[in-house]
Amino acid sequence: MSTESTPSTPTTKKSQKKSPVSKSVKAGLVFPVGRLRSKLRTKSTFRISQTSAVYAAAVLEYIALEIIELAGDHAKRLGVKTITPEHVQFVFKTDECFVELAPTEMALSTSRSFEDATIAIRKERSAKRKLNQAKKEKKEKK
């Protein structure tokens, strides 16, 4: 038996193309790192390193996640499934971390509208409940 070594087609790493991986995926983020870096470069006269763009994207992603989570909790407490701008404003008004970030004009100008929105939502919910109860009572009578 002879052991012949036949040259097979070489499979090198150079011949296989790798699909491009975004900087956001490499960093494990959802926010677009490349887009944020380009925006930072156009707005600034300084050089912007790649790591600073990743860091900025991570911070923005964290803040957005916190806001959405707190607004979702507020919407759930009110019995609504959709987060509205009023819920986000409520977060900025009530959470002590975001009170420092939000402009004081926004907190002052919208303080009354939060109460009005909450009251309107509760009235709407109670009206729907009464309507549903009336429909059930009509069906039971028939």
Backbone as CSV, one residue per row, in Angstrom:
resi,resn,N_x,N_y,N_z,CA_x,CA_y,CA_z,C_x,C_y,C_z
1,MET,0.834,-1.163,0.000,0.000,0.000,0.000,0.881,1.229,0.000
2,SER,0.556,2.040,-0.857,1.326,3.275,-0.943,0.500,4.418,-0.391
3,THR,1.140,5.213,0.335,0.445,6.370,0.876,0.790,7.566,0.021
4,GLU,-0.142,7.888,-0.816,0.087,9.016,-1.700,-0.456,10.282,-1.047
5,SER,0.283,11.269,-1.107,-0.191,12.546,-0.580,-0.634,13.392,-1.756
6,THR,-1.896,13.499,-1.901,-2.429,14.297,-2.997,-2.624,15.712,-2.503
7,PRO,-2.183,16.648,-3.266,-2.367,18.031,-2.823,-3.831,18.417,-2.963
8,SER,-4.451,18.717,-1.867,-5.845,19.156,-1.895,-5.874,20.677,-2.029
9,THR,-7.045,21.168,-2.251,-7.164,22.616,-2.405,-6.852,23.281,-1.075
10,PRO,-5.985,24.218,-1.075,-5.621,24.844,0.202,-6.754,25.739,0.708
11,THR,-7.055,25.575,1.958,-8.068,26.433,2.585,-7.358,27.328,3.588
12,THR,-7.010,28.455,3.117,-6.338,29.408,3.995,-7.330,30.449,4.469
13,LYS,-6.920,31.182,5.453,-7.792,32.214,5.991,-7.960,33.364,5.017
14,LYS,-6.986,33.548,4.168,-7.061,34.651,3.209,-8.117,34.389,2.142
15,SER,-8.330,33.129,1.794,-9.296,32.834,0.742,-10.736,32.911,1.265
16,GLN,-10.922,32.743,2.568,-12.265,32.833,3.134,-12.526,34.269,3.567
17,LYS,-13.611,34.818,3.053,-13.956,36.188,3.418,-14.784,36.176,4.694
18,LYS,-14.426,37.033,5.588,-15.204,37.181,6.803,-16.206,38.311,6.596
19,SER,-17.378,38.116,7.138,-18.368,39.174,7.029,-17.955,40.307,7.972
20,PRO,-18.188,41.540,7.570,-17.779,42.653,8.418,-18.620,42.696,9.710
21,VAL,-17.962,43.024,10.793,-18.615,43.113,12.087,-18.568,44.572,12.534
22,SER,-19.719,45.099,12.899,-19.774,46.508,13.286,-19.106,46.717,14.643
23,LYS,-18.774,47.955,14.900,-18.132,48.302,16.164,-19.108,48.137,17.325
24,SER,-20.377,48.335,17.057,-21.389,48.147,18.097,-21.477,46.689,18.517
25,VAL,-21.414,45.781,17.552,-21.477,44.353,17.866,-20.227,43.933,18.633
26,LYS,-19.083,44.442,18.228,-17.839,44.123,18.936,-17.896,44.589,20.386
27,ALA,-18.503,45.739,20.611,-18.589,46.281,21.965,-19.780,45.717,22.738
28,GLY,-20.677,45.011,22.061,-21.843,44.445,22.714,-22.906,45.487,23.017
29,LEU,-23.044,46.476,22.136,-23.985,47.562,22.337,-25.066,47.552,21.270
30,VAL,-26.150,48.253,21.542,-27.220,48.426,20.572,-27.061,49.762,19.855
31,PHE,-26.620,50.782,20.592,-26.435,52.099,19.995,-25.331,52.055,18.946
32,PRO,-25.492,52.786,17.841,-24.503,52.739,16.751,-23.240,53.535,17.093
33,VAL,-22.151,52.809,17.323,-20.895,53.444,17.705,-20.316,54.250,16.546
34,GLY,-20.342,53.688,15.343,-19.778,54.378,14.183,-20.501,55.678,13.878
35,ARG,-21.820,55.640,13.943,-22.601,56.847,13.674,-22.351,57.904,14.747
36,LEU,-22.263,57.463,15.999,-21.999,58.404,17.084,-20.620,59.037,16.926
37,ARG,-19.640,58.255,16.516,-18.294,58.790,16.324,-18.268,59.813,15.191
38,SER,-18.968,59.526,14.114,-18.983,60.481,13.003,-19.690,61.775,13.404
39,LYS,-20.762,61.661,14.201,-21.438,62.870,14.691,-20.529,63.671,15.621
40,LEU,-19.793,62.970,16.473,-18.864,63.655,17.372,-17.753,64.358,16.596
41,ARG,-17.282,63.727,15.538,-16.202,64.331,14.745,-16.686,65.560,13.999
42,THR,-17.919,65.551,13.516,-18.410,66.719,12.784,-18.703,67.888,13.723
43,LYS,-19.076,67.584,14.963,-19.411,68.644,15.914,-18.189,69.178,16.666
44,SER,-17.079,68.471,16.582,-15.917,68.857,17.367,-14.721,69.128,16.460
45,THR,-13.814,69.957,16.945,-12.579,70.214,16.197,-11.462,69.285,16.662
46,PHE,-11.719,68.549,17.739,-10.720,67.629,18.272,-10.828,66.266,17.595
47,ARG,-9.784,65.488,17.759,-9.842,64.108,17.285,-10.646,63.270,18.274
48,ILE,-11.400,62.350,17.737,-12.230,61.486,18.569,-11.738,60.054,18.409
49,SER,-11.295,59.442,19.499,-10.808,58.071,19.419,-11.984,57.097,19.354
50,GLN,-11.676,55.885,18.934,-12.715,54.869,18.812,-13.259,54.491,20.178
51,THR,-12.381,54.420,21.169,-12.833,54.014,22.497,-13.730,55.069,23.138
52,SER,-13.488,56.332,22.832,-14.366,57.357,23.394,-15.762,57.267,22.786
53,ALA,-15.847,56.907,21.527,-17.158,56.727,20.907,-17.884,55.526,21.496
54,VAL,-17.149,54.463,21.777,-17.751,53.274,22.397,-18.252,53.621,23.796
55,TYR,-17.449,54.359,24.538,-17.828,54.749,25.895,-19.067,55.642,25.867
56,ALA,-19.087,56.613,24.967,-20.234,57.513,24.864,-21.496,56.746,24.473
57,ALA,-21.364,55.806,23.557,-22.517,54.998,23.144,-23.019,54.145,24.298
58,ALA,-22.108,53.607,25.092,-22.501,52.782,26.236,-23.246,53.617,27.280
59,VAL,-22.769,54.821,27.528,-23.432,55.698,28.498,-24.815,56.083,28.002
60,LEU,-24.929,56.461,26.733,-26.236,56.836,26.184,-27.207,55.662,26.193
61,GLU,-26.700,54.480,25.889,-27.550,53.289,25.903,-28.053,53.006,27.314
62,TYR,-27.192,53.152,28.294,-27.594,52.915,29.684,-28.661,53.917,30.116
63,ILE,-28.463,55.186,29.798,-29.434,56.209,30.195,-30.779,55.962,29.514
64,ALA,-30.746,55.637,28.220,-31.989,55.363,27.498,-32.708,54.151,28.082
65,LEU,-31.950,53.125,28.439,-32.542,51.923,29.019,-33.203,52.231,30.354
66,GLU,-32.561,53.027,31.179,-33.136,53.400,32.469,-34.424,54.193,32.290
67,ILE,-34.402,55.145,31.363,-35.587,55.970,31.131,-36.754,55.111,30.652
68,ILE,-36.482,54.231,29.697,-37.556,53.387,29.157,-38.080,52.429,30.219
69,GLU,-37.185,51.894,31.039,-37.622,50.974,32.086,-38.516,51.679,33.111
70,LEU,-38.103,52.854,33.551,-38.904,53.584,34.530,-40.226,54.078,33.936
71,ALA,-40.191,54.508,32.677,-41.424,54.938,32.019,-42.370,53.754,31.821
72,GLY,-41.821,52.591,31.510,-42.649,51.395,31.368,-43.288,50.986,32.682
73,ASP,-42.539,51.114,33.774,-43.107,50.816,35.085,-44.250,51.770,35.416
74,HIS,-44.055,53.050,35.080,-45.110,54.041,35.341,-46.343,53.745,34.492
75,ALA,-46.133,53.378,33.236,-47.266,53.050,32.363,-48.000,51.816,32.878
76,LYS,-47.256,50.842,33.371,-47.873,49.624,33.893,-48.703,49.927,35.135
77,ARG,-48.188,50.831,35.990,-48.940,51.220,37.176,-50.258,51.889,36.811
78,LEU,-50.258,52.624,35.697,-51.486,53.286,35.254,-52.396,52.345,34.476
79,GLY,-51.913,51.151,34.160,-52.721,50.186,33.438,-52.711,50.385,31.939
80,VAL,-51.671,51.017,31.412,-51.565,51.286,29.985,-50.419,50.446,29.431
81,LYS,-50.571,49.951,28.212,-49.533,49.110,27.631,-48.538,49.880,26.777
82,THR,-48.843,51.119,26.446,-47.984,51.919,25.580,-47.338,53.042,26.377
83,ILE,-46.035,53.208,26.178,-45.321,54.302,26.825,-45.527,55.559,25.990
84,THR,-45.988,56.617,26.627,-46.227,57.889,25.948,-45.176,58.906,26.402
85,PRO,-45.065,60.033,25.709,-44.128,61.067,26.149,-44.403,61.571,27.567
86,GLU,-45.653,61.507,27.998,-45.970,61.927,29.354,-45.323,61.019,30.389
87,HIS,-45.239,59.722,30.077,-44.584,58.794,31.002,-43.099,59.100,31.108
88,VAL,-42.480,59.436,29.973,-41.060,59.779,29.986,-40.834,61.075,30.764
89,GLN,-41.707,62.043,30.571,-41.588,63.287,31.322,-41.787,63.055,32.812
90,PHE,-42.677,62.128,33.149,-42.888,61.799,34.552,-41.607,61.256,35.172
91,VAL,-40.873,60.457,34.418,-39.598,59.925,34.905,-38.626,61.062,35.171
92,PHE,-38.532,62.003,34.245,-37.617,63.126,34.424,-38.031,63.993,35.606
93,LYS,-39.311,64.034,35.883,-39.788,64.883,36.963,-39.604,64.234,38.326
94,THR,-39.794,62.929,38.415,-39.836,62.280,39.722,-38.550,61.579,40.129
95,ASP,-37.805,61.023,39.205,-36.598,60.279,39.565,-35.483,61.255,39.935
96,GLU,-34.866,61.031,41.078,-33.870,61.982,41.566,-32.626,62.054,40.693
97,CYS,-32.281,60.959,40.019,-31.102,60.985,39.136,-31.361,61.842,37.897
98,PHE,-32.580,61.760,37.367,-32.877,62.467,36.127,-33.341,63.903,36.360
99,VAL,-33.703,64.237,37.590,-34.083,65.615,37.883,-32.893,66.533,37.622
100,GLU,-31.690,66.040,37.933,-30.484,66.832,37.709,-30.178,66.997,36.225
101,LEU,-30.535,66.000,35.417,-30.241,66.060,33.986,-31.229,66.913,33.209
102,ALA,-32.494,66.899,33.643,-33.545,67.594,32.893,-33.466,69.086,33.142
103,PRO,-33.774,69.874,32.130,-33.831,71.326,32.340,-34.938,71.678,33.326
104,THR,-34.706,72.681,34.128,-35.696,73.048,35.141,-36.964,73.600,34.503
105,GLU,-36.842,74.216,33.328,-38.031,74.755,32.667,-39.000,73.643,32.306
106,MET,-38.451,72.510,31.845,-39.313,71.407,31.461,-40.035,70.856,32.688
107,ALA,-39.321,70.710,33.789,-39.935,70.167,34.997,-41.005,71.104,35.535
108,LEU,-40.760,72.403,35.464,-41.738,73.352,35.981,-42.946,73.495,35.070
109,SER,-42.731,73.519,33.768,-43.836,73.768,32.846,-44.761,72.569,32.704
110,THR,-44.266,71.383,32.962,-45.088,70.194,32.756,-45.600,69.595,34.049
111,SER,-45.356,70.235,35.183,-45.763,69.629,36.447,-47.282,69.474,36.534
112,ARG,-48.023,70.441,36.052,-49.474,70.367,36.097,-50.008,69.365,35.077
113,SER,-49.359,69.267,33.929,-49.860,68.368,32.896,-49.733,66.906,33.304
114,PHE,-48.793,66.562,34.177,-48.679,65.187,34.659,-49.914,64.797,35.449
115,GLU,-50.313,65.673,36.341,-51.492,65.396,37.148,-52.733,65.291,36.266
116,ASP,-52.849,66.197,35.294,-53.994,66.169,34.388,-54.011,64.892,33.556
117,ALA,-52.847,64.485,33.063,-52.770,63.269,32.243,-53.118,62.040,33.063
118,THR,-52.622,61.974,34.283,-52.916,60.833,35.142,-54.402,60.763,35.453
119,ILE,-54.997,61.898,35.755,-56.435,61.935,36.050,-57.240,61.541,34.819
120,ALA,-56.837,62.029,33.650,-57.556,61.695,32.410,-57.471,60.203,32.106
121,ILE,-56.315,59.612,32.318,-56.152,58.177,32.065,-57.025,57.374,33.014
122,ARG,-57.034,57.768,34.276,-57.860,57.043,35.249,-59.346,57.172,34.931
123,LYS,-59.778,58.365,34.516,-61.185,58.551,34.152,-61.549,57.699,32.941
124,GLU,-60.649,57.657,31.967,-60.899,56.854,30.766,-61.006,55.375,31.119
125,ARG,-60.121,54.902,31.990,-60.167,53.498,32.403,-61.451,53.167,33.144
126,SER,-61.874,54.069,34.034,-63.102,53.797,34.782,-64.321,53.834,33.860
127,ALA,-64.306,54.709,32.855,-65.412,54.756,31.896,-65.480,53.459,31.082
128,LYS,-64.332,52.942,30.696,-64.315,51.672,29.954,-64.832,50.535,30.820
129,ARG,-64.429,50.520,32.093,-64.911,49.476,32.997,-66.425,49.526,33.146
130,LYS,-66.963,50.727,33.323,-68.412,50.883,33.472,-69.142,50.435,32.217
131,LEU,-68.582,50.759,31.052,-69.187,50.352,29.789,-69.176,48.833,29.651
132,ASN,-68.061,48.206,30.000,-67.971,46.747,29.932,-68.931,46.086,30.914
133,GLN,-69.068,46.662,32.115,-70.008,46.116,33.080,-71.443,46.219,32.577
134,ALA,-71.766,47.339,31.961,-73.120,47.520,31.423,-73.402,46.505,30.318
135,LYS,-72.407,46.241,29.471,-72.586,45.240,28.409,-72.802,43.851,28.992
136,LYS,-72.040,43.500,30.032,-72.191,42.187,30.667,-73.567,42.037,31.299
137,GLU,-74.039,43.098,31.953,-75.361,43.050,32.581,-76.472,42.887,31.551
138,LYS,-76.327,43.519,30.390,-77.334,43.378,29.321,-77.354,41.947,28.812
139,LYS,-76.175,41.351,28.642,-76.108,39.968,28.162,-76.728,39.018,29.174
140,GLU,-76.502,39.264,30.449,-77.061,38.377,31.498,-78.575,38.496,31.570
141,LYS,-79.128,39.652,31.298,-80.572,39.848,31.336,-81.260,39.127,30.195
142,LYS,-80.579,39.012,29.059,-81.196,38.339,27.896,-81.203,36.894,28.096
